[in-house]
Amino acid sequence: MPRIKTTLAEAIEPKEGRTYVITEVEERKTDVQGFVGQRVKFEPTERKASDEDDYATMLWSREEAGVKSKLGSFMAAFLDFLGDEDLAFETDNWVGCIIRIVKWQPRDREIEVIEGKK
């Protein structure tokens, strides 16, 4: 029988209504088709003792991103917060920022940057 050659991601998606600090943003490229994306890692601002999860999401690159997509919601939030495309779309500027997940449903994403470096 064939064996699945996929690793299981340990991190889970952030949760709606919670706040997180972005701890890392790293570019990833898939082996098979060469898709490029940004893996964003988070740490809850208020971690409960029972919460041992790691949080992360993938923002897949594309030519145009809808404002309610994962990638588009991050781009729009940082553009609103920083006010400058060059600063907002440079993911190094995201690390250390605190975000609130306002909505996190398929095709209906919204985040808000509530604290960071300007």
Backbone as a printed PyTorch tensor [residue, N CA C, xyz], in Angstrom:
tensor([[[  0.8340,  -1.1960,   0.0000],
         [  0.0000,   0.0000,   0.0000],
         [  0.8700,   1.2470,   0.0000]],

        [[  0.4300,   2.2720,  -0.7390],
         [  1.1870,   3.5230,  -0.7380],
         [  1.0970,   4.2200,   0.6110]],

        [[  2.1700,   4.8800,   0.9650],
         [  2.2320,   5.6220,   2.2210],
         [  2.1280,   7.1150,   1.9280]],

        [[  1.3720,   7.8390,   2.7310],
         [  1.2440,   9.2910,   2.5710],
         [  2.5740,   9.9440,   2.9300]],

        [[  3.0270,  10.8490,   2.0660],
         [  4.3220,  11.5030,   2.2730],
         [  4.1250,  12.9700,   2.6530]],

        [[  3.2740,  13.1800,   3.6220],
         [  2.9490,  14.5310,   4.0690],
         [  3.2300,  14.6430,   5.5560]],

        [[  3.8060,  15.7740,   5.9500],
         [  3.9810,  16.0060,   7.3810],
         [  2.7320,  16.6870,   7.9210]],

        [[  2.4110,  16.3990,   9.1360],
         [  1.2350,  16.9760,   9.7770],
         [  1.6380,  18.2460,  10.5140]],

        [[  1.0210,  19.3680,  10.1470],
         [  1.3240,  20.6520,  10.7940],
         [  0.8080,  20.6160,  12.2290]],

        [[  1.6290,  21.0540,  13.1500],
         [  1.2340,  21.0430,  14.5550],
         [  0.4950,  22.3080,  14.9630]],

        [[  0.7190,  23.3890,  14.2490],
         [  0.0780,  24.6600,  14.6090],
         [ -1.3650,  24.6810,  14.1250]],

        [[ -2.2010,  25.4320,  14.8400],
         [ -3.5960,  25.5870,  14.4490],
         [ -3.8680,  27.0380,  14.0740]],

        [[ -4.9830,  27.2550,  13.3880],
         [ -5.3800,  28.5930,  12.9620],
         [ -5.7200,  29.4540,  14.1810]],

        [[ -5.5020,  30.7740,  14.0810],
         [ -5.9050,  31.6630,  15.1740],
         [ -7.4180,  31.6390,  15.3220]],

        [[ -7.8900,  32.0870,  16.4640],
         [ -9.3200,  32.0430,  16.7690],
         [ -9.9280,  33.4360,  16.7480]],

        [[-11.1130,  33.5050,  16.1970],
         [-11.8740,  34.7500,  16.1060],
         [-12.1070,  35.3480,  17.4960]],

        [[-11.9250,  36.6670,  17.5930],
         [-12.1770,  37.3700,  18.8500],
         [-10.9800,  37.4470,  19.7750]],

        [[ -9.8890,  36.7630,  19.4440],
         [ -8.7070,  36.7800,  20.3170],
         [ -7.6260,  37.6890,  19.7530]],

        [[ -6.6860,  38.0510,  20.6000],
         [ -5.5600,  38.8850,  20.1740],
         [ -4.2760,  38.0650,  20.2330]],

        [[ -3.3710,  38.3870,  19.3180],
         [ -2.1140,  37.6510,  19.1830],
         [ -0.9670,  38.6040,  18.8840]],

        [[  0.2270,  38.1840,  19.2710],
         [  1.4570,  38.8520,  18.8590],
         [  2.0140,  38.0370,  17.7010]],

        [[  2.3590,  38.6910,  16.6150],
         [  3.0040,  37.9910,  15.5050],
         [  4.4570,  37.7730,  15.8930]],

        [[  4.8720,  36.5180,  15.9400],
         [  6.2270,  36.1920,  16.3820],
         [  7.1910,  35.9130,  15.2350]],

        [[  6.6420,  35.5350,  14.0860],
         [  7.5170,  35.2020,  12.9600],
         [  6.7080,  35.1820,  11.6690]],

        [[  7.3370,  35.6280,  10.5890],
         [  6.7630,  35.4990,   9.2530],
         [  7.8790,  34.9600,   8.3730]],

        [[  7.6260,  33.7820,   7.7790],
         [  8.6550,  33.1980,   6.9280],
         [  8.0650,  32.7710,   5.5920]],

        [[  8.8220,  32.9980,   4.5260],
         [  8.3630,  32.5990,   3.2040],
         [  8.5250,  31.0950,   3.0520]],

        [[  7.5120,  30.4730,   2.4760],
         [  7.5260,  29.0340,   2.2030],
         [  7.1850,  28.8200,   0.7370]],

        [[  7.7550,  27.7750,   0.1770],
         [  7.4860,  27.3960,  -1.2080],
         [  7.1960,  25.9090,  -1.2330]],

        [[  6.0870,  25.5270,  -1.8860],
         [  5.7450,  24.1080,  -1.9460],
         [  6.6890,  23.3890,  -2.9060]],

        [[  6.9800,  22.1360,  -2.5870],
         [  7.8960,  21.3470,  -3.4040],
         [  7.3230,  21.0050,  -4.7760]],

        [[  6.0590,  20.6340,  -4.8190],
         [  5.4940,  20.1000,  -6.0520],
         [  5.2370,  21.1730,  -7.0980]],

        [[  4.4060,  22.1490,  -6.7950],
         [  4.0410,  23.1400,  -7.8020],
         [  4.7090,  24.4900,  -7.5960]],

        [[  5.4940,  24.6300,  -6.5600],
         [  6.2310,  25.8620,  -6.3390],
         [  5.3830,  27.0380,  -5.8830]],

        [[  4.2250,  26.7620,  -5.2500],
         [  3.4150,  27.8580,  -4.7020],
         [  4.2060,  28.5450,  -3.6010]],

        [[  4.1100,  29.8730,  -3.5500],
         [  4.8230,  30.6630,  -2.5500],
         [  3.8130,  31.2940,  -1.6000]],

        [[  4.1540,  31.3010,  -0.3340],
         [  3.2930,  31.9210,   0.6610],
         [  4.0930,  32.3530,   1.8740]],

        [[  3.4170,  33.0400,   2.7670],
         [  4.0300,  33.4960,   4.0150],
         [  3.3920,  32.7230,   5.1620]],

        [[  4.1960,  32.0580,   5.9700],
         [  3.6920,  31.3720,   7.1590],
         [  3.8270,  32.3510,   8.3270]],

        [[  2.6920,  32.7380,   8.8910],
         [  2.6530,  33.6980,   9.9890],
         [  2.4190,  32.9170,  11.2740]],

        [[  3.3260,  33.1000,  12.2440],
         [  3.1990,  32.4340,  13.5390],
         [  2.7630,  33.4480,  14.5850]],

        [[  1.9390,  32.9890,  15.5320],
         [  1.3440,  33.8530,  16.5460],
         [  1.5590,  33.2910,  17.9380]],

        [[  1.4840,  34.1870,  18.8990],
         [  1.4410,  33.8280,  20.3230],
         [  0.2580,  34.5780,  20.9080]],

        [[ -0.6720,  33.8890,  21.5820],
         [ -1.8050,  34.5980,  22.1890],
         [ -1.3110,  35.6280,  23.2060]],

        [[ -1.9770,  36.7720,  23.2650],
         [ -1.5790,  37.7870,  24.2470],
         [ -1.9710,  37.3580,  25.6530]],

        [[ -3.0230,  36.5660,  25.7510],
         [ -3.4660,  36.0490,  27.0480],
         [ -3.6120,  34.5390,  26.9220]],

        [[ -2.5380,  33.8370,  27.1640],
         [ -2.5650,  32.3790,  27.0490],
         [ -3.0880,  31.7800,  28.3400]],

        [[ -4.1110,  30.9470,  28.1960],
         [ -4.6550,  30.2400,  29.3440],
         [ -3.7650,  29.0550,  29.6660]],

        [[ -3.7190,  28.6450,  30.9070],
         [ -2.8630,  27.5350,  31.3320],
         [ -3.1500,  26.2680,  30.5420]],

        [[ -4.4010,  26.0750,  30.1580],
         [ -4.7750,  24.8590,  29.4300],
         [ -4.4590,  24.9430,  27.9310]],

        [[ -4.0590,  26.1180,  27.4390],
         [ -3.7930,  26.3310,  26.0130],
         [ -2.3120,  26.0910,  25.7210]],

        [[ -2.0210,  24.9340,  25.1640],
         [ -0.6430,  24.5990,  24.8200],
         [ -0.4260,  24.6080,  23.3130]],

        [[ -1.4120,  25.0940,  22.5610],
         [ -1.3430,  25.0690,  21.1030],
         [ -0.3580,  26.0900,  20.5640]],

        [[  0.1910,  25.7720,  19.3920],
         [  0.9530,  26.7240,  18.5960],
         [  0.0020,  27.2390,  17.5290]],

        [[  0.0850,  28.5260,  17.2000],
         [ -0.8310,  29.1350,  16.2480],
         [ -0.0640,  29.6410,  15.0320]],

        [[ -0.6200,  29.3710,  13.8530],
         [ -0.0130,  29.8380,  12.6050],
         [ -1.0480,  29.7670,  11.4930]],

        [[ -0.7770,  30.5020,  10.4340],
         [ -1.6080,  30.4250,   9.2340],
         [ -0.7230,  30.6600,   8.0250]],

        [[ -1.1670,  30.1640,   6.8690],
         [ -0.4710,  30.3900,   5.6050],
         [ -1.2110,  31.4470,   4.8020]],

        [[ -0.4650,  32.3980,   4.2980],
         [ -0.9980,  33.4290,   3.4120],
         [ -0.4100,  33.1620,   2.0310]],

        [[ -1.1920,  32.5500,   1.1480],
         [ -0.6940,  32.1750,  -0.1720],
         [ -0.6270,  33.3890,  -1.0870]],

        [[  0.5320,  33.5810,  -1.7140],
         [  0.7520,  34.7200,  -2.6070],
         [ -0.0640,  34.5660,  -3.8850]],

        [[ -0.5170,  35.7000,  -4.3910],
         [ -1.2430,  35.7480,  -5.6630],
         [ -1.1210,  37.1610,  -6.2010]],

        [[ -1.4850,  37.3500,  -7.4670],
         [ -1.3720,  38.6820,  -8.0670],
         [ -2.3330,  39.6720,  -7.4530]],

        [[ -3.5380,  39.2190,  -7.1220],
         [ -4.5390,  40.0920,  -6.5360],
         [ -5.2260,  39.3430,  -5.3990]],

        [[ -5.3370,  39.9950,  -4.2600],
         [ -5.9610,  39.3630,  -3.0880],
         [ -7.1900,  40.1600,  -2.6790]],

        [[ -8.2850,  39.4630,  -2.4680],
         [ -9.4990,  40.1090,  -1.9770],
         [ -9.3130,  40.5330,  -0.5310]],

        [[ -9.9280,  41.6330,  -0.1560],
         [ -9.7570,  42.1950,   1.1850],
         [-10.2550,  41.2270,   2.2670]],

        [[-11.1290,  40.2990,   1.9410],
         [-11.6620,  39.3550,   2.9220],
         [-10.9560,  38.0000,   2.8720]],

        [[ -9.9290,  37.8720,   2.0380],
         [ -9.1120,  36.6560,   2.0170],
         [ -8.1090,  36.7240,   3.1670]],

        [[ -7.4350,  35.6170,   3.4540],
         [ -6.4220,  35.6430,   4.5200],
         [ -5.3510,  36.6840,   4.2030]],

        [[ -4.7360,  36.5590,   3.0210],
         [ -3.6790,  37.4900,   2.6470],
         [ -4.1910,  38.9230,   2.6020]],

        [[ -5.3370,  39.1340,   1.9600],
         [ -5.8930,  40.4750,   1.8310],
         [ -6.2390,  41.1080,   3.1620]],

        [[ -6.7160,  40.2980,   4.1100],
         [ -7.0620,  40.8590,   5.4230],
         [ -5.8240,  41.3650,   6.1560]],

        [[ -4.7060,  40.6630,   6.0250],
         [ -3.4610,  41.1210,   6.6360],
         [ -2.9450,  42.3730,   5.9360]],

        [[ -2.9640,  42.3590,   4.5960],
         [ -2.4890,  43.5200,   3.8440],
         [ -3.3060,  44.7640,   4.1880]],

        [[ -4.6290,  44.6280,   4.2070],
         [ -5.4990,  45.7710,   4.4990],
         [ -5.2990,  46.2850,   5.9200]],

        [[ -5.1660,  45.3710,   6.8770],
         [ -4.9910,  45.7840,   8.2740],
         [ -3.6790,  46.5390,   8.4780]],

        [[ -2.5990,  46.0320,   7.8860],
         [ -1.3130,  46.7130,   8.0640],
         [ -1.2430,  48.0060,   7.2580]],

        [[ -1.9180,  48.0720,   6.1130],
         [ -1.9750,  49.3170,   5.3580],
         [ -2.7480,  50.3700,   6.1540]],

        [[ -3.8430,  49.9620,   6.7580],
         [ -4.6290,  50.8810,   7.5860],
         [ -3.8170,  51.3750,   8.7830]],

        [[ -3.0720,  50.4640,   9.4100],
         [ -2.3100,  50.8150,  10.6090],
         [ -1.0740,  51.6560,  10.2860]],

        [[ -0.3230,  51.2630,   9.2570],
         [  0.9440,  51.9280,   8.9510],
         [  0.7870,  53.0760,   7.9510]],

        [[ -0.2700,  53.0290,   7.1130],
         [ -0.5460,  54.1230,   6.1980],
         [  0.3630,  54.2340,   4.9920]],

        [[  1.2230,  53.2510,   4.7680],
         [  2.1840,  53.3130,   3.6710],
         [  2.3840,  51.9020,   3.1220]],

        [[  2.1620,  51.7100,   1.8110],
         [  2.2720,  50.3750,   1.2240],
         [  3.6470,  49.7620,   1.4150]],

        [[  4.7070,  50.5570,   1.2300],
         [  6.0570,  50.0090,   1.3640],
         [  6.2820,  49.4270,   2.7590]],

        [[  5.8010,  50.1120,   3.7770],
         [  5.9410,  49.6160,   5.1520],
         [  4.9610,  48.4710,   5.4300]],

        [[  3.7260,  48.6280,   4.9790],
         [  2.6650,  47.6680,   5.3000],
         [  2.8900,  46.3070,   4.6510]],

        [[  3.4600,  46.2760,   3.4590],
         [  3.5990,  45.0140,   2.7420],
         [  4.9570,  44.3670,   2.9590]],

        [[  5.7890,  44.9460,   3.8030],
         [  7.0640,  44.3490,   4.2100],
         [  6.8040,  43.5520,   5.4830]],

        [[  6.8010,  42.2280,   5.3750],
         [  6.3790,  41.3910,   6.4980],
         [  7.2980,  41.4680,   7.7100]],

        [[  8.5270,  41.9310,   7.5390],
         [  9.3930,  42.1320,   8.7110],
         [  8.7640,  43.1470,   9.6700]],

        [[  7.9760,  44.0730,   9.1450],
         [  7.3150,  45.0800,   9.9820],
         [  6.1320,  44.5130,  10.7620]],

        [[  5.7080,  43.3120,  10.4500],
         [  4.5930,  42.6880,  11.1500],
         [  5.0220,  42.0450,  12.4650]],

        [[  6.2630,  41.5780,  12.5110],
         [  6.7540,  40.8540,  13.6920],
         [  6.7510,  41.7830,  14.9070]],

        [[  6.1700,  41.2990,  15.9850],
         [  6.0720,  42.0710,  17.2140],
         [  4.7760,  42.8530,  17.3380]],

        [[  3.9960,  42.9260,  16.2680],
         [  2.7210,  43.6540,  16.3020],
         [  1.6420,  42.7970,  16.9520]],

        [[  0.7080,  43.4670,  17.5990],
         [ -0.4330,  42.7810,  18.2020],
         [ -1.6280,  42.9820,  17.2820]],

        [[ -2.2700,  41.8600,  16.9420],
         [ -3.4430,  41.9010,  16.0780],
         [ -4.6440,  41.3070,  16.7970]],

        [[ -5.8180,  41.7270,  16.3740],
         [ -7.0770,  41.1370,  16.8520],
         [ -7.7260,  40.4480,  15.6610]],

        [[ -8.1330,  39.2190,  15.8570],
         [ -8.8590,  38.4950,  14.8130],
         [-10.3320,  38.8880,  14.9520]],

        [[-10.8040,  39.7500,  14.0840],
         [-12.1800,  40.2400,  14.1300],
         [-13.1160,  39.1870,  13.5490]],

        [[-12.8050,  38.7090,  12.3390],
         [-13.5640,  37.6360,  11.6810],
         [-12.5720,  36.6400,  11.1110]],

        [[-12.8860,  35.3510,  11.2160],
         [-11.9710,  34.3330,  10.7010],
         [-12.7760,  33.1410,  10.1760]],

        [[-13.6040,  33.4360,   9.1870],
         [-14.4090,  32.4260,   8.5180],
         [-13.9710,  32.3760,   7.0570]],

        [[-14.1220,  31.2260,   6.4010],
         [-13.7430,  31.1600,   4.9790],
         [-14.3900,  32.2740,   4.1670]],

        [[-13.5850,  32.9660,   3.3950],
         [-13.9850,  34.0840,   2.5470],
         [-14.5800,  35.2690,   3.3090]],

        [[-14.3570,  35.3000,   4.6000],
         [-14.8280,  36.4250,   5.4180],
         [-13.8430,  36.6500,   6.5670]],

        [[-12.6590,  37.1320,   6.2110],
         [-11.5900,  37.3570,   7.1840],
         [-11.4320,  38.8530,   7.4310]],

        [[-11.1440,  39.1770,   8.6720],
         [-10.8380,  40.5700,   9.0070],
         [ -9.9480,  40.5700,  10.2400]],

        [[ -8.8450,  41.2790,  10.1390],
         [ -7.9970,  41.4700,  11.3090],
         [ -7.7880,  42.9580,  11.5150]],

        [[ -7.3560,  43.2770,  12.7120],
         [ -7.0820,  44.6690,  13.0750],
         [ -5.7410,  44.6980,  13.7950]],

        [[ -4.8720,  45.5920,  13.3560],
         [ -3.6050,  45.7890,  14.0820],
         [ -3.9030,  46.7580,  15.2000]],

        [[ -3.6690,  46.3310,  16.4350],
         [ -4.0090,  47.2080,  17.5620],
         [ -2.7800,  47.7940,  18.2440]],

        [[ -1.6170,  47.2430,  17.9570],
         [ -0.3930,  47.7950,  18.5380],
         [  0.7890,  47.3300,  17.7130]],

        [[  1.7300,  48.2390,  17.4960],
         [  2.9240,  47.8630,  16.7430],
         [  3.8300,  49.0420,  16.5310]],

        [[  4.8510,  48.8030,  15.7230],
         [  5.8210,  49.8620,  15.4260],
         [  5.3470,  50.6550,  14.2230]],

        [[  5.3210,  51.9520,  14.3650],
         [  4.9100,  52.8180,  13.2400],
         [  6.1060,  53.5730,  12.7180]]])
